[in-house]
Amino acid sequence: MLEEDKEIPRRSLRTVPHWWLLPAYCTWNDQGYLSGNSAYYNFPGDSFTGKNPVEAFDATMLSHLLDVIEREKFLFGSVIIDDGWQTTRGDWTPHPMKFPSLRGQIDRIHHLGMKAILWIAPYDYHLGAEIRTRTEWLCGGGILGRHGMPLVDYSHPKVQSDYLKPLVRYWFGDDADCLNADGLKLDFMADKIHPVFPVHNHRWRGEECFIHHHIKLLYEMMKEVKPDAQMLGCAAHPHFTDCQDLVRTYDVPASQRQHADRAVMIHHFNPGNLVALDMGETKSLADVEEHFGMAFRHNLLYECGRIAPDPKTGEFSLGPEYAMLLRRKLPAWG
């Protein structure tokens, strides 16, 4: 009905780039695995151990993961470079000490025949983020919301021209001073925008309204620089179909079947958007087999994790059979 009334666009899956249809590898689970922090790779109930996977993530770890992909010849369409590549949340440039040459690693991803997706949390601005000092860009001069963070007023034309547009060019441009990435993975999108924030353009007011206007603007700027760039969103909302290419079932500790149910919901709420099936509980090879089965039956994108062996034992998280399973299953998407 929304399509018929032209409230949302009609989108065809026949014209999507081929790499969108291939499995995506996300570094997040391995960030937890390699840092010894079991609580961060989707084993519900495990306690916090080891290092923080955001702080532990660095160029050495990413290079190791790319070595595994190259050695095993895993067929992925893209590599999602997850939380920890950035200087801090709010400063979306590579951490100068941890990722001194992220462009070089993205070039390597391209050389391996894959695309590079950057993780961002667009409404998180941590203490120490340089953008928090730019009070002229912040709603109400920097007043704090419910989560103790300010909000960048993306509705202001100066913010769009002087901040957002150069940042998008830096992310996706292919000039030597750019990263030449191929998309964004959005995270932490819920419960951020509140009436306390005054915005320059009153037509942007309201939580979902502000987020939609901003993400759509970001989407259009991204496509202007790189037309086949991918927006991997997390809003199961029909009015976001015009600014997301894929919608993920989200990294919640649910069963594979619950993720499949979430995928069906997204399929109906976001017509024309592809669905990314995040990993649910994967405590056994049977869980992984079920995950692949769900993906095949529903023609969903598979967001893979834990490709690296344990740094202490050299064993894969679910034993050597896990690597054999990936070698057997992944080529089926080709």
C-alpha positions as CSV (number, residue, x, y, z in Angstrom):
1,M,0.0,0.0,0.0
2,L,2.8,2.4,0.8
3,E,4.4,1.6,-2.5
4,E,1.2,2.1,-4.4
5,D,0.6,5.5,-2.7
6,K,4.3,6.4,-3.5
7,E,5.0,6.9,0.2
8,I,8.1,4.6,-0.2
9,P,10.0,3.9,-3.4
10,R,9.7,0.7,-5.4
11,R,13.1,-1.0,-5.5
12,S,14.2,-3.9,-7.7
13,L,16.6,-6.5,-6.5
14,R,17.4,-7.3,-10.2
15,T,19.8,-4.4,-10.5
16,V,21.9,-4.8,-7.3
17,P,25.7,-5.2,-7.7
18,H,26.7,-8.9,-7.5
19,W,28.9,-8.4,-4.5
20,W,25.9,-7.4,-2.4
21,L,24.6,-10.9,-2.9
22,L,27.7,-12.6,-1.6
23,P,28.4,-13.4,2.1
24,A,29.8,-10.6,4.2
25,Y,32.7,-11.3,6.7
26,C,32.5,-9.1,9.8
27,T,35.6,-8.7,12.0
28,W,33.6,-8.3,15.2
29,N,33.3,-11.9,16.4
30,D,37.0,-12.4,15.7
31,Q,37.9,-9.2,17.5
32,G,36.4,-10.8,20.6
33,Y,37.9,-14.2,19.9
34,L,41.4,-13.0,19.2
35,S,41.4,-10.7,22.3
36,G,40.3,-13.6,24.5
37,N,37.0,-11.9,25.3
38,S,34.3,-14.6,25.0
39,A,31.5,-12.2,25.9
40,Y,31.9,-10.5,22.6
41,Y,31.5,-13.3,20.1
42,N,27.8,-14.3,20.7
43,F,28.1,-16.9,23.3
44,P,25.3,-15.7,25.6
45,G,26.0,-16.0,29.3
46,D,29.8,-15.9,29.0
47,S,31.5,-13.4,31.2
48,F,33.8,-10.5,30.3
49,T,37.3,-11.8,30.0
50,G,40.5,-10.7,28.2
51,K,40.9,-7.4,26.5
52,N,38.2,-5.1,25.2
53,P,37.8,-6.1,21.6
54,V,37.4,-2.5,20.5
55,E,40.7,-1.5,22.0
56,A,42.4,-4.7,20.9
57,F,41.4,-4.3,17.3
58,D,44.3,-2.9,15.2
59,A,46.0,-3.2,11.9
60,T,48.0,-6.3,12.9
61,M,44.7,-8.1,13.8
62,L,43.1,-7.0,10.5
63,S,46.1,-8.2,8.5
64,H,46.0,-11.5,10.2
65,L,42.3,-11.9,9.4
66,L,42.9,-11.0,5.8
67,D,45.7,-13.6,5.7
68,V,43.2,-16.2,6.9
69,I,40.7,-15.2,4.1
70,E,43.4,-15.3,1.5
71,R,44.9,-18.6,2.7
72,E,41.6,-20.4,3.0
73,K,40.3,-18.8,-0.3
74,F,37.0,-18.0,1.5
75,L,34.5,-16.5,-0.9
76,F,33.2,-13.2,0.6
77,G,31.8,-10.2,-1.2
78,S,32.9,-7.8,1.5
79,V,34.9,-7.4,4.7
80,I,33.2,-5.3,7.4
81,I,35.8,-3.5,9.4
82,D,34.0,-3.2,12.7
83,D,34.2,-1.0,15.9
84,G,37.7,0.0,16.8
85,W,39.1,1.3,13.4
86,Q,38.1,4.9,14.3
87,T,40.0,7.4,16.4
88,T,37.0,7.4,18.8
89,R,33.2,7.3,18.3
90,G,32.4,10.7,16.8
91,D,35.8,11.1,15.1
92,W,35.4,8.8,12.1
93,T,39.0,8.8,10.8
94,P,41.4,5.8,11.3
95,H,43.1,5.6,14.7
96,P,46.5,7.0,14.0
97,M,48.4,4.5,16.2
98,K,46.3,1.4,15.6
99,F,45.6,1.8,11.9
100,P,48.4,4.0,10.5
101,S,47.6,2.8,6.9
102,L,44.0,1.7,6.7
103,R,43.9,2.8,3.0
104,G,46.6,0.3,2.3
105,Q,44.6,-2.5,4.0
106,I,41.5,-1.5,2.1
107,D,43.5,-1.6,-1.1
108,R,44.5,-5.2,-0.1
109,I,40.8,-6.1,0.4
110,H,40.1,-4.8,-3.1
111,H,43.1,-6.8,-4.5
112,L,41.6,-9.9,-3.0
113,G,38.4,-9.3,-4.9
114,M,36.3,-8.0,-2.0
115,K,34.8,-4.7,-0.9
116,A,35.4,-2.9,2.4
117,I,32.6,-1.7,4.7
118,L,33.3,0.7,7.6
119,W,31.3,0.4,10.9
120,I,30.0,3.6,12.3
121,A,27.6,4.6,15.2
122,P,26.4,7.9,13.7
123,Y,24.8,9.2,16.9
124,D,27.6,8.3,19.4
125,Y,30.0,11.1,20.3
126,H,32.3,9.9,23.1
127,L,34.3,12.2,25.5
128,G,37.4,13.2,23.7
129,A,35.8,13.3,20.2
130,E,37.0,16.5,18.5
131,I,33.6,17.1,17.1
132,R,32.3,17.8,20.6
133,T,34.4,20.9,20.7
134,R,32.7,22.3,17.6
135,T,29.8,23.8,19.5
136,E,28.6,25.7,16.5
137,W,27.7,22.3,14.9
138,L,25.9,20.9,17.9
139,C,22.2,21.1,18.7
140,G,21.7,23.8,21.4
141,G,25.4,24.5,21.5
142,G,26.2,21.1,22.9
143,I,23.4,20.3,25.4
144,L,23.5,16.6,26.5
145,G,20.7,14.1,25.8
146,R,19.5,11.1,27.8
147,H,22.7,9.2,27.0
148,G,25.0,11.9,28.1
149,M,26.0,12.9,24.6
150,P,25.4,15.9,22.4
151,L,23.9,15.7,18.9
152,V,25.4,17.1,15.7
153,D,22.8,19.2,13.9
154,Y,23.0,17.5,10.5
155,S,20.0,19.6,9.4
156,H,22.2,22.7,9.3
157,P,23.5,23.6,5.8
158,K,27.0,24.5,7.1
159,V,27.3,21.2,8.9
160,Q,26.4,19.4,5.7
161,S,28.8,21.4,3.5
162,D,31.7,21.8,5.9
163,Y,31.6,18.5,7.8
164,L,29.5,15.8,6.3
165,K,30.3,16.2,2.6
166,P,34.1,16.3,3.1
167,L,33.8,13.3,5.5
168,V,31.9,11.2,2.9
169,R,34.4,12.1,0.2
170,Y,37.2,11.0,2.6
171,W,35.5,7.7,3.3
172,F,34.6,6.7,-0.3
173,G,36.8,8.8,-2.7
174,D,39.6,7.0,-4.6
175,D,42.1,9.9,-4.4
176,A,45.3,9.2,-2.6
177,D,44.2,11.1,0.5
178,C,40.9,9.1,0.8
179,L,40.1,5.7,2.2
180,N,38.3,4.3,-0.9
181,A,35.9,2.3,1.2
182,D,32.7,0.8,-0.3
183,G,30.0,1.2,2.3
184,L,28.9,1.7,5.9
185,K,27.5,-0.6,8.6
186,L,25.2,1.4,10.8
187,D,24.9,0.6,14.5
188,F,23.4,2.0,17.8
189,M,20.5,3.7,16.0
190,A,17.8,3.5,18.6
191,D,16.7,5.9,21.3
192,K,19.1,8.7,20.6
193,I,17.1,11.7,19.3
194,H,14.9,13.5,21.9
195,P,12.8,16.7,22.0
196,V,15.4,18.4,24.1
197,F,17.6,18.9,21.0
198,P,16.6,22.0,19.0
199,V,17.4,21.6,15.3
200,H,18.1,24.2,12.6
201,N,15.5,22.8,10.2
202,H,12.2,22.2,12.0
203,R,11.1,19.6,9.4
204,W,13.8,17.3,10.8
205,R,12.3,17.3,14.3
206,G,11.4,14.0,15.9
207,E,13.4,10.9,16.6
208,E,12.7,8.8,13.5
209,C,12.3,11.9,11.3
210,F,15.7,13.3,12.2
211,I,17.4,9.9,11.7
212,H,15.7,9.3,8.4
213,H,16.6,12.8,7.0
214,H,20.2,12.3,8.1
215,I,20.7,8.8,6.9
216,K,19.0,9.6,3.6
217,L,21.3,12.6,3.1
218,L,24.4,10.5,4.0
219,Y,23.1,7.8,1.6
220,E,22.7,10.3,-1.3
221,M,26.2,11.8,-0.6
222,M,27.7,8.3,-0.5
223,K,26.1,7.3,-3.8
224,E,27.2,10.5,-5.4
225,V,30.9,9.6,-4.7
226,K,30.5,5.8,-5.3
227,P,27.3,4.7,-6.9
228,D,27.6,1.0,-6.0
229,A,28.5,1.7,-2.3
230,Q,26.4,-0.2,0.2
231,M,24.4,1.1,3.2
232,L,24.0,-1.8,5.6
233,G,21.3,-0.5,8.0
234,C,19.4,-1.8,10.9
235,A,16.0,0.0,10.7
236,A,13.1,-2.4,10.1
237,H,10.9,0.5,9.1
238,P,9.3,0.9,5.7
239,H,10.2,4.6,5.4
240,F,13.9,3.7,5.5
241,T,13.7,1.6,2.3
242,D,15.0,4.6,0.4
243,C,18.2,5.0,2.4
244,Q,19.3,1.4,3.2
245,D,20.4,-1.3,0.7
246,L,20.5,-4.1,3.3
247,V,18.9,-4.5,6.7
248,R,20.5,-6.8,9.2
249,T,18.7,-8.9,11.8
250,Y,21.0,-7.3,14.3
251,D,23.5,-9.0,16.6
252,V,21.1,-10.2,19.3
253,P,21.7,-13.4,21.3
254,A,18.8,-15.3,19.7
255,S,18.4,-18.7,18.1
256,Q,18.9,-19.1,14.4
257,R,15.2,-19.6,14.0
258,Q,14.5,-16.3,15.7
259,H,16.9,-14.6,13.4
260,A,15.0,-16.1,10.5
261,D,11.8,-14.8,11.9
262,R,13.3,-11.3,12.2
263,A,14.4,-11.7,8.5
264,V,10.9,-12.4,7.4
265,M,9.7,-9.3,9.3
266,I,12.4,-7.1,7.6
267,H,11.5,-8.6,4.2
268,H,7.9,-7.4,4.6
269,F,8.6,-4.1,6.4
270,N,11.4,-3.1,3.9
271,P,10.4,-4.2,0.4
272,G,13.2,-4.1,-2.0
273,N,15.9,-4.1,0.7
274,L,18.2,-7.2,1.0
275,V,18.3,-8.9,4.4
276,A,21.6,-9.6,6.2
277,L,21.2,-12.6,8.6
278,D,23.4,-12.0,11.6
279,M,24.7,-14.9,13.5
280,G,22.6,-16.1,16.4
281,E,23.8,-18.6,19.0
282,T,26.5,-20.7,17.5
283,K,27.7,-23.0,20.2
284,S,28.0,-26.1,18.0
285,L,28.5,-27.1,14.4
286,A,24.8,-27.9,14.2
287,D,24.0,-24.3,15.0
288,V,26.3,-23.2,12.1
289,E,24.7,-25.7,9.8
290,E,21.3,-24.4,10.7
291,H,22.4,-20.9,10.1
292,F,23.6,-21.8,6.6
293,G,20.4,-23.7,6.0
294,M,18.3,-20.6,7.0
295,A,20.3,-18.4,4.7
296,F,20.0,-20.7,1.7
297,R,16.2,-21.3,2.1
298,H,15.4,-17.6,2.5
299,N,18.1,-16.4,0.0
300,L,19.6,-14.2,2.7
301,L,23.0,-12.6,3.0
302,Y,25.2,-14.4,5.6
303,E,27.2,-12.3,8.0
304,C,30.1,-14.6,8.9
305,G,32.3,-14.4,12.0
306,R,35.1,-16.4,13.8
307,I,37.3,-17.4,10.8
308,A,40.5,-17.2,12.9
309,P,41.9,-20.0,15.1
310,D,42.4,-19.4,18.8
311,P,45.7,-17.5,19.3
312,K,46.6,-19.7,22.2
313,T,45.7,-23.2,21.0
314,G,45.6,-22.8,17.2
315,E,42.2,-24.5,17.2
316,F,39.1,-23.1,15.6
317,S,36.3,-22.1,17.9
318,L,34.2,-25.2,17.1
319,G,37.2,-27.4,16.3
320,P,38.8,-28.2,12.9
321,E,35.5,-29.2,11.5
322,Y,34.4,-25.6,11.6
323,A,37.0,-24.5,9.1
324,M,36.1,-27.5,6.9
325,L,32.4,-26.5,7.1
326,L,33.2,-22.9,5.9
327,R,35.3,-24.2,3.1
328,R,32.4,-26.4,2.0
329,K,29.6,-23.9,2.4
330,L,30.9,-20.6,1.3
331,P,31.6,-21.4,-2.4
332,A,27.9,-22.3,-2.9
333,W,27.1,-18.6,-3.0
334,G,29.3,-18.0,-6.0
